[in-house]
Amino acid sequence: MQQLPCFASLLLLLLWPTTAAVQHAGAAEYLVGDVGYGWDSGINYAAWAREYAFAVGDVLVFEYVNTQHNVYEVTEEAYRSCDTTAGNGVRAKDTTGYDRVLLAEARDYWFICDFPGHCLGGMKVAVVNVSAAQQLQHPPPPDYVSSAGGGGRAASAWALPLGVVVALMIIIM
Ligand SMILES: [Cu+2]
């Protein structure tokens, strides 16, 4: 009879990291520019985007001062020309200052700041080759590495064997 609470607490211990893995194994969030208010003038977004392999389900977080910048999702042509006259090539507009953009499709995404001169000054980011499936070794953004979320990432590697152990224990009980 004394075995039951022991099993229960052991189960809880085993289930906890499994749950964490489920939460973190999927989509990742990327703070554009990697720092607070990282959507700004004077940042090399080509270098930023090269650091990551984006996948469907990932979320880009644009944080910025919304009286000074905005986020327009545009066509590749408008991205290159920075010309959005009369709404040309504009797919979506975000202006809150904290915009979360879901990468819902496996395609290329093009973003610019539409404030006068900002796009031409380099305030634009291309998120290309968004892959259809989440990769097993999907690189997490730095804020996940340094925070408690890193444990979740590490846990995902042994989530499956852990699940088997938990299932076995349930059968034994
Ligand atoms: Cu701007």
Backbone and ligand atoms as CSV (ligand in chain L), in Angstrom:
chain,resi,resn,atom,element,x,y,z
A,1,MET,N,N,0.836,-1.216,0.000
A,1,MET,CA,C,0.000,0.000,0.000
A,1,MET,C,C,0.861,1.253,0.000
A,2,GLN,N,N,2.026,1.194,0.664
A,2,GLN,CA,C,2.881,2.386,0.729
A,2,GLN,C,C,3.529,2.707,-0.613
A,3,GLN,N,N,3.440,1.752,-1.526
A,3,GLN,CA,C,4.057,1.961,-2.831
A,3,GLN,C,C,3.329,3.017,-3.654
A,4,LEU,N,N,2.016,3.162,-3.440
A,4,LEU,CA,C,1.202,4.013,-4.304
A,4,LEU,C,C,1.636,5.486,-4.313
A,5,PRO,N,N,1.761,6.144,-3.117
A,5,PRO,CA,C,2.192,7.545,-3.161
A,5,PRO,C,C,3.575,7.690,-3.775
A,6,CYS,N,N,4.425,6.689,-3.528
A,6,CYS,CA,C,5.773,6.725,-4.092
A,6,CYS,C,C,5.705,6.743,-5.609
A,7,PHE,N,N,4.881,5.859,-6.153
A,7,PHE,CA,C,4.699,5.795,-7.606
A,7,PHE,C,C,4.146,7.105,-8.146
A,8,ALA,N,N,3.170,7.665,-7.389
A,8,ALA,CA,C,2.498,8.882,-7.836
A,8,ALA,C,C,3.479,10.039,-7.937
A,9,SER,N,N,4.334,10.183,-6.906
A,9,SER,CA,C,5.287,11.298,-6.920
A,9,SER,C,C,6.343,11.079,-7.999
A,10,LEU,N,N,6.709,9.804,-8.202
A,10,LEU,CA,C,7.683,9.474,-9.242
A,10,LEU,C,C,7.104,9.818,-10.617
A,11,LEU,N,N,5.824,9.509,-10.793
A,11,LEU,CA,C,5.135,9.811,-12.044
A,11,LEU,C,C,5.143,11.314,-12.305
A,12,LEU,N,N,4.841,12.075,-11.249
A,12,LEU,CA,C,4.810,13.531,-11.363
A,12,LEU,C,C,6.178,14.051,-11.807
A,13,LEU,N,N,7.212,13.506,-11.171
A,13,LEU,CA,C,8.578,13.922,-11.496
A,13,LEU,C,C,8.891,13.629,-12.962
A,14,LEU,N,N,8.420,12.465,-13.419
A,14,LEU,CA,C,8.708,12.059,-14.795
A,14,LEU,C,C,7.879,12.847,-15.799
A,15,LEU,N,N,6.637,13.141,-15.409
A,15,LEU,CA,C,5.742,13.836,-16.333
A,15,LEU,C,C,6.107,15.293,-16.502
A,16,TRP,N,N,6.692,15.896,-15.458
A,16,TRP,CA,C,6.960,17.326,-15.504
A,16,TRP,C,C,7.855,17.736,-16.675
A,17,PRO,N,N,9.038,17.106,-16.827
A,17,PRO,CA,C,9.875,17.493,-17.970
A,17,PRO,C,C,9.257,17.115,-19.308
A,18,THR,N,N,8.447,16.065,-19.333
A,18,THR,CA,C,7.784,15.670,-20.577
A,18,THR,C,C,6.852,16.773,-21.035
A,19,THR,N,N,6.101,17.342,-20.081
A,19,THR,CA,C,5.182,18.421,-20.404
A,19,THR,C,C,5.947,19.632,-20.903
A,20,ALA,N,N,7.066,19.944,-20.248
A,20,ALA,CA,C,7.883,21.084,-20.655
A,20,ALA,C,C,8.384,20.888,-22.073
A,21,ALA,N,N,8.744,19.661,-22.420
A,21,ALA,CA,C,9.266,19.370,-23.756
A,21,ALA,C,C,8.193,19.601,-24.807
A,22,VAL,N,N,6.964,19.216,-24.477
A,22,VAL,CA,C,5.868,19.407,-25.424
A,22,VAL,C,C,5.680,20.891,-25.717
A,23,GLN,N,N,5.808,21.708,-24.667
A,23,GLN,CA,C,5.594,23.143,-24.846
A,23,GLN,C,C,6.702,23.787,-25.675
A,24,HIS,N,N,7.914,23.248,-25.604
A,24,HIS,CA,C,9.036,23.927,-26.238
A,24,HIS,C,C,9.526,23.248,-27.507
A,25,ALA,N,N,9.065,22.021,-27.759
A,25,ALA,CA,C,9.584,21.292,-28.909
A,25,ALA,C,C,9.037,21.843,-30.216
A,26,GLY,N,N,7.928,22.585,-30.157
A,26,GLY,CA,C,7.290,23.059,-31.382
A,26,GLY,C,C,7.838,24.373,-31.865
A,27,ALA,N,N,6.942,25.308,-32.131
A,27,ALA,CA,C,7.317,26.570,-32.752
A,27,ALA,C,C,8.214,27.399,-31.836
A,28,ALA,N,N,9.065,28.179,-32.459
A,28,ALA,CA,C,9.948,29.075,-31.715
A,28,ALA,C,C,9.533,30.519,-31.964
A,29,GLU,N,N,9.856,31.371,-30.988
A,29,GLU,CA,C,9.636,32.809,-31.149
A,29,GLU,C,C,10.980,33.477,-31.374
A,30,TYR,N,N,11.006,34.379,-32.325
A,30,TYR,CA,C,12.243,35.092,-32.633
A,30,TYR,C,C,12.021,36.583,-32.452
A,31,LEU,N,N,12.736,37.175,-31.506
A,31,LEU,CA,C,12.697,38.618,-31.334
A,31,LEU,C,C,13.583,39.223,-32.428
A,32,VAL,N,N,12.947,39.929,-33.343
A,32,VAL,CA,C,13.674,40.468,-34.490
A,32,VAL,C,C,14.762,41.428,-34.010
A,33,GLY,N,N,15.999,41.151,-34.393
A,33,GLY,CA,C,17.140,41.941,-33.947
A,33,GLY,C,C,17.783,41.389,-32.681
A,34,ASP,N,N,17.086,40.436,-32.042
A,34,ASP,CA,C,17.601,39.716,-30.869
A,34,ASP,C,C,17.653,40.516,-29.579
A,35,VAL,N,N,17.322,41.812,-29.616
A,35,VAL,CA,C,17.370,42.620,-28.396
A,35,VAL,C,C,16.052,43.368,-28.229
A,36,GLY,N,N,15.804,43.906,-27.060
A,36,GLY,CA,C,14.628,44.721,-26.823
A,36,GLY,C,C,14.620,45.899,-27.789
A,37,TYR,N,N,13.467,46.186,-28.349
A,37,TYR,CA,C,13.337,47.242,-29.361
A,37,TYR,C,C,14.337,47.035,-30.499
A,38,GLY,N,N,14.422,45.771,-30.909
A,38,GLY,CA,C,15.385,45.384,-31.951
A,38,GLY,C,C,14.935,45.682,-33.368
A,39,TRP,N,N,13.709,46.219,-33.505
A,39,TRP,CA,C,13.269,46.671,-34.839
A,39,TRP,C,C,13.517,48.172,-34.889
A,40,ASP,N,N,14.642,48.544,-35.531
A,40,ASP,CA,C,15.113,49.926,-35.437
A,40,ASP,C,C,16.025,50.221,-36.625
A,41,SER,N,N,16.382,51.464,-36.770
A,41,SER,CA,C,17.330,51.835,-37.823
A,41,SER,C,C,18.733,51.387,-37.407
A,42,GLY,N,N,19.568,51.131,-38.409
A,42,GLY,CA,C,20.979,50.858,-38.139
A,42,GLY,C,C,21.300,49.442,-37.705
A,43,ILE,N,N,20.370,48.506,-37.931
A,43,ILE,CA,C,20.645,47.109,-37.573
A,43,ILE,C,C,20.753,46.286,-38.854
A,44,ASN,N,N,21.726,45.387,-38.886
A,44,ASN,CA,C,21.943,44.539,-40.060
A,44,ASN,C,C,21.028,43.303,-39.959
A,45,TYR,N,N,19.875,43.400,-40.576
A,45,TYR,CA,C,18.905,42.307,-40.458
A,45,TYR,C,C,19.242,41.117,-41.346
A,46,ALA,N,N,20.045,41.352,-42.370
A,46,ALA,CA,C,20.483,40.218,-43.196
A,46,ALA,C,C,21.326,39.280,-42.341
A,47,ALA,N,N,22.217,39.866,-41.554
A,47,ALA,CA,C,23.055,39.061,-40.662
A,47,ALA,C,C,22.207,38.378,-39.598
A,48,TRP,N,N,21.213,39.089,-39.088
A,48,TRP,CA,C,20.334,38.507,-38.069
A,48,TRP,C,C,19.595,37.290,-38.619
A,49,ALA,N,N,18.987,37.463,-39.798
A,49,ALA,CA,C,18.163,36.385,-40.370
A,49,ALA,C,C,19.001,35.158,-40.718
A,50,ARG,N,N,20.263,35.392,-41.077
A,50,ARG,CA,C,21.145,34.269,-41.448
A,50,ARG,C,C,21.403,33.327,-40.276
A,51,GLU,N,N,21.202,33.813,-39.066
A,51,GLU,CA,C,21.515,33.007,-37.878
A,51,GLU,C,C,20.515,31.874,-37.655
A,52,TYR,N,N,19.360,31.967,-38.298
A,52,TYR,CA,C,18.284,31.053,-37.924
A,52,TYR,C,C,17.706,30.303,-39.126
A,53,ALA,N,N,17.153,29.142,-38.830
A,53,ALA,CA,C,16.412,28.366,-39.824
A,53,ALA,C,C,14.950,28.419,-39.425
A,54,PHE,N,N,14.184,29.245,-40.093
A,54,PHE,CA,C,12.791,29.466,-39.709
A,54,PHE,C,C,11.892,28.361,-40.256
A,55,ALA,N,N,10.844,28.067,-39.511
A,55,ALA,CA,C,9.919,27.011,-39.922
A,55,ALA,C,C,8.483,27.476,-39.706
A,56,VAL,N,N,7.583,26.847,-40.427
A,56,VAL,CA,C,6.158,27.144,-40.274
A,56,VAL,C,C,5.759,26.965,-38.810
A,57,GLY,N,N,5.018,27.933,-38.294
A,57,GLY,CA,C,4.605,27.893,-36.895
A,57,GLY,C,C,5.440,28.804,-36.015
A,58,ASP,N,N,6.610,29.197,-36.519
A,58,ASP,CA,C,7.447,30.137,-35.768
A,58,ASP,C,C,6.790,31.522,-35.766
A,59,VAL,N,N,7.156,32.311,-34.773
A,59,VAL,CA,C,6.595,33.655,-34.641
A,59,VAL,C,C,7.724,34.668,-34.606
A,60,LEU,N,N,7.598,35.712,-35.429
A,60,LEU,CA,C,8.541,36.833,-35.369
A,60,LEU,C,C,7.934,37.896,-34.470
A,61,VAL,N,N,8.725,38.399,-33.534
A,61,VAL,CA,C,8.255,39.467,-32.656
A,61,VAL,C,C,8.998,40.750,-33.017
A,62,PHE,N,N,8.236,41.720,-33.503
A,62,PHE,CA,C,8.803,43.033,-33.836
A,62,PHE,C,C,8.503,43.969,-32.680
A,63,GLU,N,N,9.561,44.416,-32.007
A,63,GLU,CA,C,9.381,45.358,-30.896
A,63,GLU,C,C,10.031,46.685,-31.287
A,64,TYR,N,N,9.279,47.772,-31.161
A,64,TYR,CA,C,9.790,49.070,-31.637
A,64,TYR,C,C,8.947,50.204,-31.060
A,65,VAL,N,N,9.455,51.410,-31.190
A,65,VAL,CA,C,8.715,52.610,-30.795
A,65,VAL,C,C,7.749,52.931,-31.938
A,66,ASN,N,N,6.436,52.807,-31.666
A,66,ASN,CA,C,5.497,52.843,-32.796
A,66,ASN,C,C,5.200,54.248,-33.317
A,67,THR,N,N,5.778,55.264,-32.691
A,67,THR,CA,C,5.685,56.605,-33.279
A,67,THR,C,C,6.844,56.846,-34.245
A,68,GLN,N,N,7.805,55.916,-34.259
A,68,GLN,CA,C,8.983,56.099,-35.106
A,68,GLN,C,C,9.121,55.036,-36.186
A,69,HIS,N,N,8.466,53.893,-35.982
A,69,HIS,CA,C,8.589,52.783,-36.938
A,69,HIS,C,C,7.265,52.040,-37.074
A,70,ASN,N,N,7.212,51.190,-38.087
A,70,ASN,CA,C,6.100,50.253,-38.221
A,70,ASN,C,C,6.610,49.015,-38.950
A,71,VAL,N,N,5.719,48.053,-39.158
A,71,VAL,CA,C,6.101,46.811,-39.830
A,71,VAL,C,C,5.116,46.554,-40.971
A,72,TYR,N,N,5.616,46.617,-42.187
A,72,TYR,CA,C,4.788,46.266,-43.335
A,72,TYR,C,C,5.318,44.966,-43.912
A,73,GLU,N,N,4.415,44.008,-44.062
A,73,GLU,CA,C,4.812,42.826,-44.830
A,73,GLU,C,C,4.521,43.145,-46.282
A,74,VAL,N,N,5.529,42.974,-47.127
A,74,VAL,CA,C,5.407,43.393,-48.527
A,74,VAL,C,C,5.858,42.271,-49.467
A,75,THR,N,N,5.655,42.514,-50.736
A,75,THR,CA,C,6.166,41.587,-51.748
A,75,THR,C,C,7.677,41.752,-51.858
A,76,GLU,N,N,8.319,40.771,-52.501
A,76,GLU,CA,C,9.769,40.871,-52.685
A,76,GLU,C,C,10.125,42.124,-53.481
A,77,GLU,N,N,9.308,42.439,-54.464
A,77,GLU,CA,C,9.568,43.614,-55.302
A,77,GLU,C,C,9.548,44.894,-54.463
A,78,ALA,N,N,8.527,45.024,-53.618
A,78,ALA,CA,C,8.431,46.216,-52.774
A,78,ALA,C,C,9.542,46.238,-51.732
A,79,TYR,N,N,9.957,45.050,-51.274
A,79,TYR,CA,C,11.083,44.952,-50.342
A,79,TYR,C,C,12.337,45.523,-50.994
A,80,ARG,N,N,12.551,45.164,-52.266
A,80,ARG,CA,C,13.778,45.607,-52.944
A,80,ARG,C,C,13.713,47.088,-53.325
A,81,SER,N,N,12.543,47.552,-53.745
A,81,SER,CA,C,12.431,48.941,-54.207
A,81,SER,C,C,12.133,49.913,-53.073
A,82,CYS,N,N,11.598,49.377,-51.962
A,82,CYS,CA,C,11.124,50.213,-50.851
A,82,CYS,C,C,10.002,51.155,-51.294
A,83,ASP,N,N,9.367,50.829,-52.411
A,83,ASP,CA,C,8.313,51.686,-52.941
A,83,ASP,C,C,6.951,51.069,-52.645
A,84,THR,N,N,6.228,51.688,-51.701
A,84,THR,CA,C,4.887,51.207,-51.367
A,84,THR,C,C,3.855,52.276,-51.704
A,85,THR,N,N,4.179,53.106,-52.683
A,85,THR,CA,C,3.273,54.179,-53.090
A,85,THR,C,C,1.894,53.608,-53.413
A,86,ALA,N,N,0.858,54.235,-52.845
A,86,ALA,CA,C,-0.533,53.815,-53.059
A,86,ALA,C,C,-0.759,52.368,-52.613
A,87,GLY,N,N,0.008,51.949,-51.630
A,87,GLY,CA,C,-0.192,50.605,-51.084
A,87,GLY,C,C,0.361,49.501,-51.961
A,88,ASN,N,N,1.186,49.856,-52.922
A,88,ASN,CA,C,1.761,48.870,-53.837
A,88,ASN,C,C,2.567,47.809,-53.091
A,89,GLY,N,N,2.230,46.551,-53.300
A,89,GLY,CA,C,3.015,45.446,-52.763
A,89,GLY,C,C,2.872,45.232,-51.275
A,90,VAL,N,N,1.923,45.920,-50.636
A,90,VAL,CA,C,1.750,45.763,-49.191
A,90,VAL,C,C,0.790,44.607,-48.913
A,91,ARG,N,N,1.263,43.641,-48.141
A,91,ARG,CA,C,0.422,42.485,-47.803
A,91,ARG,C,C,-0.236,42.655,-46.444
A,92,ALA,N,N,0.451,43.294,-45.519
A,92,ALA,CA,C,-0.102,43.485,-44.172
A,92,ALA,C,C,0.618,44.637,-43.491
A,93,LYS,N,N,-0.103,45.309,-42.601
A,93,LYS,CA,C,0.483,46.425,-41.851
A,93,LYS,C,C,0.362,46.139,-40.356
A,94,ASP,N,N,1.457,46.315,-39.641
A,94,ASP,CA,C,1.432,46.198,-38.188
A,94,ASP,C,C,2.023,47.471,-37.602
A,95,THR,N,N,1.337,48.026,-36.598
A,95,THR,CA,C,1.737,49.342,-36.105
A,95,THR,C,C,1.690,49.469,-34.585
A,96,THR,N,N,1.565,48.355,-33.865
A,96,THR,CA,C,1.343,48.483,-32.418
A,96,THR,C,C,2.612,48.783,-31.631
A,97,GLY,N,N,3.776,48.392,-32.188
A,97,GLY,CA,C,5.017,48.526,-31.425
A,97,GLY,C,C,5.440,47.206,-30.804
A,98,TYR,N,N,4.497,46.247,-30.765
A,98,TYR,CA,C,4.839,44.892,-30.318
A,98,TYR,C,C,4.003,43.947,-31.168
A,99,ASP,N,N,4.515,43.654,-32.330
A,99,ASP,CA,C,3.745,42.884,-33.305
A,99,ASP,C,C,4.297,41.472,-33.421
A,100,ARG,N,N,3.381,40.521,-33.239
A,100,ARG,CA,C,3.754,39.112,-33.379
A,100,ARG,C,C,3.258,38.631,-34.732
A,101,VAL,N,N,4.182,38.196,-35.562
A,101,VAL,CA,C,3.833,37.754,-36.907
A,101,VAL,C,C,4.086,36.258,-37.029
A,102,LEU,N,N,3.004,35.515,-37.223
A,102,LEU,CA,C,3.114,34.065,-37.371
A,102,LEU,C,C,3.569,33.720,-38.787
A,103,LEU,N,N,4.580,32.882,-38.883
A,103,LEU,CA,C,4.998,32.370,-40.181
A,103,LEU,C,C,4.123,31.158,-40.480
A,104,ALA,N,N,3.001,31.408,-41.117
A,104,ALA,CA,C,1.969,30.377,-41.263
A,104,ALA,C,C,2.173,29.503,-42.491
A,105,GLU,N,N,2.995,29.983,-43.418
A,105,GLU,CA,C,3.166,29.242,-44.673
A,105,GLU,C,C,4.647,29.035,-44.979
A,106,ALA,N,N,4.905,27.962,-45.721
A,106,ALA,CA,C,6.278,27.685,-46.162
A,106,ALA,C,C,6.569,28.515,-47.409
A,107,ARG,N,N,7.036,29.736,-47.163
A,107,ARG,CA,C,7.361,30.641,-48.276
A,107,ARG,C,C,8.357,31.679,-47.777
A,108,ASP,N,N,8.641,32.659,-48.626
A,108,ASP,CA,C,9.508,33.767,-48.217
A,108,ASP,C,C,8.650,34.905,-47.658
A,109,TYR,N,N,9.167,35.552,-46.635
A,109,TYR,CA,C,8.479,36.697,-46.038
A,109,TYR,C,C,9.390,37.914,-46.143
A,110,TRP,N,N,8.788,39.057,-46.456
A,110,TRP,CA,C,9.554,40.294,-46.652
A,110,TRP,C,C,8.929,41.391,-45.805
A,111,PHE,N,N,9.730,42.018,-44.960
A,111,PHE,CA,C,9.210,43.068,-44.088
A,111,PHE,C,C,10.044,44.339,-44.241
A,112,ILE,N,N,9.363,45.463,-44.183
A,112,ILE,CA,C,10.061,46.750,-44.193
A,112,ILE,C,C,9.439,47.660,-43.135
A,113,CYS,N,N,10.163,48.726,-42.786
A,113,CYS,CA,C,9.561,49.835,-42.052
A,113,CYS,C,C,9.132,50.839,-43.108
A,114,ASP,N,N,7.876,51.280,-43.025
A,114,ASP,CA,C,7.336,52.154,-44.067
A,114,ASP,C,C,7.465,53.637,-43.724
A,115,PHE,N,N,8.116,53.954,-42.613
A,115,PHE,CA,C,8.362,55.372,-42.334
A,115,PHE,C,C,9.323,55.907,-43.396
A,116,PRO,N,N,9.108,57.166,-43.827
A,116,PRO,CA,C,9.895,57.717,-44.945
A,116,PRO,C,C,11.399,57.541,-44.750
A,117,GLY,N,N,12.010,56.896,-45.723
A,117,GLY,CA,C,13.465,56.755,-45.726
A,117,GLY,C,C,14.007,55.584,-44.942
A,118,HIS,N,N,13.200,54.990,-44.079
A,118,HIS,CA,C,13.743,53.932,-43.217
A,118,HIS,C,C,14.091,52.663,-43.994
A,119,CYS,N,N,13.204,52.258,-44.918
A,119,CYS,CA,C,13.479,51.056,-45.720
A,119,CYS,C,C,14.719,51.275,-46.583
A,120,LEU,N,N,14.765,52.430,-47.229
A,120,LEU,CA,C,15.940,52.739,-48.074
A,120,LEU,C,C,17.206,52.792,-47.227
A,121,GLY,N,N,17.057,53.152,-45.952
A,121,GLY,CA,C,18.205,53.189,-45.052
A,121,GLY,C,C,18.598,51.814,-44.528
A,122,GLY,N,N,17.847,50.788,-44.904
A,122,GLY,CA,C,18.221,49.428,-44.514
A,122,GLY,C,C,17.312,48.779,-43.494
A,123,MET,N,N,16.243,49.472,-43.100
A,123,MET,CA,C,15.352,48.897,-42.102
A,123,MET,C,C,14.357,47.969,-42.800
A,124,LYS,N,N,14.863,46.786,-43.122
A,124,LYS,CA,C,14.087,45.772,-43.842
A,124,LYS,C,C,14.665,44.406,-43.522
A,125,VAL,N,N,13.799,43.418,-43.477
A,125,VAL,CA,C,14.294,42.073,-43.168
A,125,VAL,C,C,13.597,41.047,-44.062
A,126,ALA,N,N,14.401,40.149,-44.601
A,126,ALA,CA,C,13.889,39.049,-45.416
A,126,ALA,C,C,13.998,37.757,-44.620
A,127,VAL,N,N,12.877,37.083,-44.468
A,127,VAL,CA,C,12.863,35.779,-43.801
A,127,VAL,C,C,12.494,34.767,-44.884
A,128,VAL,N,N,13.514,34.160,-45.445
A,128,VAL,CA,C,13.295,33.332,-46.636
A,128,VAL,C,C,13.479,31.845,-46.327
A,129,ASN,N,N,12.944,31.045,-47.232
A,129,ASN,CA,C,13.035,29.585,-47.119
A,129,ASN,C,C,12.455,29.072,-45.803
A,130,VAL,N,N,11.303,29.609,-45.421
A,130,VAL,CA,C,10.632,29.091,-44.232
A,130,VAL,C,C,10.221,27.649,-44.522
A,131,SER,N,N,10.763,26.722,-43.756
A,131,SER,CA,C,10.550,25.307,-44.066
A,131,SER,C,C,9.182,24.834,-43.578
A,132,ALA,N,N,8.666,23.827,-44.259
A,132,ALA,CA,C,7.307,23.358,-43.988
A,132,ALA,C,C,7.209,22.656,-42.643
A,133,ALA,N,N,8.228,21.887,-42.304
A,133,ALA,CA,C,8.155,21.088,-41.081
A,133,ALA,C,C,9.157,21.594,-40.073
A,134,GLN,N,N,8.806,21.458,-38.791
A,134,GLN,CA,C,9.743,21.771,-37.728
A,134,GLN,C,C,10.895,20.776,-37.786
A,135,GLN,N,N,12.110,21.308,-37.799
A,135,GLN,CA,C,13.263,20.415,-37.807
A,135,GLN,C,C,13.565,19.974,-36.382
A,136,LEU,N,N,14.110,18.770,-36.259
A,136,LEU,CA,C,14.407,18.206,-34.947
A,136,LEU,C,C,15.442,19.063,-34.219
A,137,GLN,N,N,16.441,19.528,-34.964
A,137,GLN,CA,C,17.510,20.326,-34.357
A,137,GLN,C,C,17.298,21.807,-34.648
A,138,HIS,N,N,16.049,22.245,-34.613
A,138,HIS,CA,C,15.717,23.645,-34.866
A,138,HIS,C,C,16.455,24.537,-33.864
A,139,PRO,N,N,17.290,25.454,-34.327
A,139,PRO,CA,C,18.055,26.270,-33.364
A,139,PRO,C,C,17.155,27.260,-32.633
A,140,PRO,N,N,17.185,27.234,-31.300
A,140,PRO,CA,C,16.356,28.164,-30.551
A,140,PRO,C,C,16.984,29.552,-30.538
A,141,PRO,N,N,16.142,30.594,-30.420
A,141,PRO,CA,C,16.692,31.937,-30.291
A,141,PRO,C,C,17.422,32.063,-28.963
A,142,PRO,N,N,18.363,33.019,-28.847
A,142,PRO,CA,C,19.212,33.134,-27.651
A,142,PRO,C,C,18.439,33.284,-26.357
A,143,ASP,N,N,17.291,33.976,-26.365
A,143,ASP,CA,C,16.590,34.198,-25.101
A,143,ASP,C,C,16.055,32.890,-24.530
A,144,TYR,N,N,15.819,31.896,-25.423
A,144,TYR,CA,C,15.376,30.598,-24.920
A,144,TYR,C,C,16.555,29.822,-24.326
A,145,VAL,N,N,17.734,30.038,-24.868
A,145,VAL,CA,C,18.915,29.337,-24.376
A,145,VAL,C,C,19.242,29.784,-22.960
A,146,SER,N,N,19.163,31.104,-22.725
A,146,SER,CA,C,19.607,31.641,-21.447
A,146,SER,C,C,18.544,31.494,-20.359
A,147,SER,N,N,17.280,31.339,-20.750
A,147,SER,CA,C,16.218,31.257,-19.745
A,147,SER,C,C,15.909,29.806,-19.400
A,148,ALA,N,N,14.893,29.638,-18.569
A,148,ALA,CA,C,14.496,28.300,-18.141
A,148,ALA,C,C,14.036,27.446,-19.317
A,149,GLY,N,N,13.647,28.113,-20.394
A,149,GLY,CA,C,13.190,27.384,-21.570
A,149,GLY,C,C,14.254,26.456,-22.122
A,150,GLY,N,N,15.512,26.770,-21.855
A,150,GLY,CA,C,16.594,25.916,-22.344
A,150,GLY,C,C,16.452,24.491,-21.849
A,151,GLY,N,N,15.948,24.366,-20.625
A,151,GLY,CA,C,15.711,23.037,-20.075
A,151,GLY,C,C,14.690,22.280,-20.894
A,152,GLY,N,N,13.696,23.020,-21.366
A,152,GLY,CA,C,12.667,22.406,-22.191
A,152,GLY,C,C,13.255,21.860,-23.472
A,153,ARG,N,N,14.167,22.613,-24.061
A,153,ARG,CA,C,14.820,22.171,-25.290
A,153,ARG,C,C,15.610,20.892,-25.040
A,154,ALA,N,N,16.364,20.910,-23.949
A,154,ALA,CA,C,17.185,19.749,-23.651
A,154,ALA,C,C,16.294,18.543,-23.362
A,155,ALA,N,N,15.166,18.817,-22.707
A,155,ALA,CA,C,14.271,17.728,-22.318
A,155,ALA,C,C,13.680,17.031,-23.537
A,156,SER,N,N,13.519,17.786,-24.645
A,156,SER,CA,C,12.853,17.201,-25.803
A,156,SER,C,C,13.612,15.993,-26.337
A,157,ALA,N,N,14.929,15.955,-26.140
A,157,ALA,CA,C,15.735,14.855,-26.649
A,157,ALA,C,C,15.376,13.539,-25.972
A,158,TRP,N,N,15.039,13.609,-24.680
A,158,TRP,CA,C,14.695,12.357,-23.993
A,158,TRP,C,C,13.210,12.284,-23.641
A,159,ALA,N,N,12.402,13.081,-24.324
A,159,ALA,CA,C,10.964,13.055,-24.057
A,159,ALA,C,C,10.361,11.716,-24.449
A,160,LEU,N,N,10.805,11.167,-25.586
A,160,LEU,CA,C,10.228,9.911,-26.079
A,160,LEU,C,C,10.546,8.738,-25.150
A,161,PRO,N,N,11.840,8.488,-24.824
A,161,PRO,CA,C,12.124,7.393,-23.877
A,161,PRO,C,C,11.426,7.594,-22.546
A,162,LEU,N,N,11.293,8.840,-22.136
A,162,LEU,CA,C,10.616,9.141,-20.872
A,162,LEU,C,C,9.152,8.754,-20.961
A,163,GLY,N,N,8.554,9.044,-22.107
A,163,GLY,CA,C,7.156,8.686,-22.320
A,163,GLY,C,C,6.958,7.185,-22.222
A,164,VAL,N,N,7.925,6.436,-22.762
A,164,VAL,CA,C,7.859,4.972,-22.704
A,164,VAL,C,C,7.925,4.510,-21.252
A,165,VAL,N,N,8.821,5.118,-20.479
A,165,VAL,CA,C,8.961,4.756,-19.060
A,165,VAL,C,C,7.666,5.026,-18.317
A,166,VAL,N,N,7.079,6.199,-18.567
A,166,VAL,CA,C,5.828,6.571,-17.901
A,166,VAL,C,C,4.724,5.582,-18.270
A,167,ALA,N,N,4.667,5.246,-19.560
A,167,ALA,CA,C,3.639,4.298,-20.011
A,167,ALA,C,C,3.817,2.949,-19.322
A,168,LEU,N,N,5.066,2.502,-19.221
A,168,LEU,CA,C,5.370,1.224,-18.554
A,168,LEU,C,C,4.919,1.274,-17.096
A,169,MET,N,N,5.195,2.417,-16.421
A,169,MET,CA,C,4.845,2.543,-15.006
A,169,MET,C,C,3.334,2.497,-14.822
A,170,ILE,N,N,2.626,3.124,-15.761
A,170,ILE,CA,C,1.159,3.111,-15.676
A,170,ILE,C,C,0.658,1.681,-15.805
A,171,ILE,N,N,1.277,0.927,-16.707
A,171,ILE,CA,C,0.884,-0.476,-16.899
A,171,ILE,C,C,1.167,-1.281,-15.632
A,172,ILE,N,N,2.346,-1.026,-15.024
A,172,ILE,CA,C,2.747,-1.765,-13.819
A,172,ILE,C,C,1.761,-1.473,-12.686
A,173,MET,N,N,1.346,-0.197,-12.545
A,173,MET,CA,C,0.426,0.176,-11.479
A,173,MET,C,C,-0.923,-0.486,-11.724
L,1,CU,CU,CU,11.444,52.778,-39.142
